[in-house]
Amino acid sequence: MSWLLSRYGNRTVTYSNMGQYSGSMGVTLLWILLWISRSGQGLSAEQLSKKIFFLAETNNIVTLQVSPAVPKGTAHQWLWTSHDGRHSNTSVAQITSSMNRNPYWNTQAPFSQGTGYDLSMQRKYENAGEFVFMQTKPASAVLARFEVFGFVVKVTPNYNGNKVYLGSDVSERCEVSSLPDGATLQWERDGDSTSNTTLFYNNTVHMIIHTVDQNLQGRSNCNFRLNGELLYTVYTTLYVQTDTFTNPLIHLFRESSNSSEVKLICRYSSSYRRAKWTVSRSTTSVTLTSSDKVRSDRFSSPSFNGYDFPLHVSPVTFEDSGVFTCFFEQYRFSSVKITTIRVSESGGPPGGQPVVVRCEVSEVSGDPVTLAWMRMEGSRWLLVKQDVLTESHPNRTLSVTLPSLRSDQLHWQCAVFTDGMLRATASLTLTLPIQTTMSSMTDDCLRTVVIVGCIAMVVAGVLVGALVFYLKRKKTAVANLPLTQKNDPVYDNATDPLRDQESQKGQTGEDENEEVHYSEFALGEPRLGDTNRVTARSNQESAVIYSTLNI
């Protein structure tokens, strides 16, 4: 910019007659360059809206990098809003700068100064959140935004060195500090989704790999996607031991249901002649199957090949809880403890009785066990109730009471956790009884009838009111007409009294002193000024007039 201005300046000196023109051009160019500078600053701030992901580890640093071309002011600061809600717009770094010296930093732990205006922090899960880098002087302006997501991945400690114990259950947990709208977190193995063995709630996805074997070795990916786009992956790799001889006591949790099963592995690299499986409950021990007598009922094993003698239990009942031990000759090669869980329901209609769902564990020994009831809400599980059970806990059941069963309360799942790791799940699907459905239909019909009846009554009332109003208006209109416009008499018929008198004399011979007049006439309202009115009147006081009146 200085070079361009100097050129215009030289042109002003050389061409004195163009000084005014070149000066105005210089001012215009200066304004254009200032506008480009401000626009470039805005574009830089927009480009620095980033999402950063890190796996929580100790002694590692993550840095939020700001382009050196972005800061233009003399004072800046970093604001932090943590994902866990502990901090909101907290100033963690204040920076002042001048033309003569480097920026001066005032930071708050656990954050520190990076290169230039960069902010550094340890890769700790609690440090995740939204970070805003802004200018405070001479004017306030947001220059960059960073959304920092922290991940925690944990695998159950069923390891001997770097290998998983053969025949054990491997539980894996992947947790993210925040899950915005449109984001998903999911375990996948070799690119295939394993949603049927996973449980997601509270920004954490759990996965159980049951009875691991060599064919389950490999990589498990915890994938974070936003609107379908894969943004970050955390992975674990499983290596499985080849035999069970060095295994400690393996603890498995299994649901007791008609469709549940469990496979117990007993394997060694050297050959043996005989093998058997026993189960111990309390103080008793029973042989389930052996190489000499192979069973094919709920407890079954294939023929012993000298190296491998697995035990298959299907279906698993609640009473199958116990310690299962495998022997090659007289040597113990595998010990597996099975704890069973079961879910049930009770109560409900008729009469709209409350529904109680129960989750029961067969025993609690050693580590505490957490039972959690979850209800499906949309596509995710919602935690309804949980309880921590210990050996001294008098009750091994977790219950939830539903005052009334609704259509959004039909899908339930009881989850079992130890040390925060998922160990087993048991599903329960409730159904709305037929009588409840019919009762609901009857109520709907009755409600419809009542509504229709009310509408009909209102309509009838309106019609009757309209009819009464119409008749009243008509009557009022007739009464207000002048007399000359009213109805003529229906008829007016009078009999001549003299003619009647002569006729009656000839027929009855009655005395002349008493004249009887018969008149038949109709009454009506004569019009005023009618000259044809007929008046029937007797001139004799003793006359009796019989009249037939038609009104």
Residue, then its C-alpha position, 0 to 999 in steps of 0.5 A: m500500500s505504501w508503494l502505491l501511495s508513493r507512486y501517486g505522490n511522485r505523479t503529483v510532483t511531476y505533473s503539477n497540473m494533475g495534482q488535484y486529480s491524483g490526490s483524490m485518487g489516492v484518498t479513494l484508493l486508501w478507502i478501498l484498501l481499508w475496506i479490503s482490510r476489514s473484509g479480510q479480517g471478517l473472512s479470517a474470523e469466519q474461517l476460524s470457526k472450527k471443531i477440534f476433537f481430542l482423546a482425553e489423555t494425561n501430559n498432552i496438549v491441545t492448542l487453539q491456533v489463531s492466524p497472526a493476520v487476524p488480531k488488529g486491535t490492542a486488547h483481546q481475550w479468550l472466553w470459555t463455556s464448558h460442556d459440563g455447565r460449570h463455566s459460562n463465558t468465563s474469561v480465561a486469558q486477557i491479552t494486551s499488545s502494542m507496536n513496541r512490545n510482544p503481547y502480554w498475557n494474563t491466563q487462568a489455569p488450566f489454560s496457558q499461552g501458546t505461540g502468538y495469540d494461540l491458547s493451549m490446554q491439557r487434554k482433559y475431558e473437563n476442559a472441553g467446551e466452546f472457546v471464543f477469541m475476541q477483540t476488546k479494544p478499540a472495538s469489540a468484535v468476535l474473531a474466532r470460535f472453536e468447538v472443542f470436543g473431548f472423548v473418553v474411551k474405556v475397556t473392561p480390564n479383562y487383560n493379561g498383558n495386551k490380550v483379552y481373556l479368552g471366553s470373557d465379555v469385553s465391555e467398551r465405553c465411548e463418551v463425548s463431552s457434547l452431542p449437538d443436534g444432528a450428531t451421532l456416536q456409534w460403535e462399529r466393527d470392520g465398518d459394520s454397525t453393531s447397534n444390536t449390542t450397544l446402548f446409548y444414553n447420556n452422550t455415551v455409547h456402550m458396547i458388549i462383545h460377548t464371549v470373545d474368541q479369536n474370530l472377534q479380534g480386531r479393531s472397534n471404531c467409535n465414530f462421531r458423525l455430524n449430519g451424516e459426515l464422519l468427523y472423528t474416530v476413536y478406536t480400540t484393538l482387541y487381541v485374544q489369548t489362545d487358551t483359558f488355562t491362565n484365566p482368572l475367574i471370569h464373571l458373566f451376566r446373562e438375561s434369563s429368557n426363552s431366547s437367551e444363551v451363553k457359551l463357556i469356552c474351555r481350551y488348551s494347546s496340549s491334548y488331554r483324554r477326558a474333560k468335564w463341566t461342573v456347576s457349583r451352587s452354595t455347597t453342592s457341585v453337579t457334573l453337567t456334561s463330560s467327554d464320557k457322557v455328552r448331553s444334548d438338552r439345555f446343557s450341551s457340549p460337542s464331542f471332546n477332541g482333546y483340546d476344546f470342550p465348550l459348554h452351551v446353555s440355552p435357554v438360560t434360566f434364572e436358577d442357572s446362576g452359579v460357578f461353572t468349572c471345566f476340568f481336563e483330567q483333574y486339572r482346572f482349565s476354566s472357571v466362569k461365574i454366571t449371574t442371571i437377571r430377569v425382568s417381569e411385569s405385574g398389575g395393570p387393567p382391568g380397572g386401570q390398575p398401576v403397572v409395576v416393572r421389575c428387574e432382579v439380579s440373582e446375586v450380588s457379591g464382590d463389586p457393587v452392581t448398578l441396576a438401571w431402568m430405561r425407557m425408549e423415547g424416540s430413538r434414544w433410551l431415557l434413564v428412569k430409575q437406577d439403584v446401586l446394590t451391594e452385598s449388604h443390600p437386602n433387596r436385589t430388585l429394582s422396580v418402577t410403578l406406572p400409574s397408568l399404561r400409555s402407548d409411549q411407555l411400552h418399550w423398557q430395558c434393564a441395564v446392569f453396570t459394574d464400575g460404570m461399564l455395561r455388563a448386560t441388558a434385558s428387554l421388556t415390551l409391554t402391551l396395551p390389553i384388549q379391554t383397555t383398547m375397547s374401553s378407549m374406543t367406547d370412551d371415544c364413541l361416547r365422547t363423539v355421541v355427546i359432541v354430536g348431540c350437543i351440536a344438534m341441540v344448539v342447531a335446533g335451538v337456533l332454528v326454533g329461535a329463528l322461527v319464533f322471531y320470524l312469526k313475531r315479526k310477521k304478527t307485528a307487521v300485520a298489526n301495524l297495517p291501516l284498517t283500510q288494508k285489513n282483511d274483508p269480512v268473510y261473509d255477511n248474510a242477513t235474512d229479511p225479518l218481514r219475509d221470515q215473519e210471513s213464512q213462520k205465520g203460515q207454517t206455525g200459526e203463532d200469535e202476531n203479538e210475538e214476532v220471532h226473528y231468525s238471523e244468520f250472519a257472519l261477523g267480520e271487521p267491516r271497512l270504514g265507509d262501507t254503505n252495504r252494511v246490514t243491520a238486523r234490529s227489532n223495533q219491538e221490545s218484546a221481540v226475541i231474536y235468535s241468531t246463528l253466529n259464524i265467527 
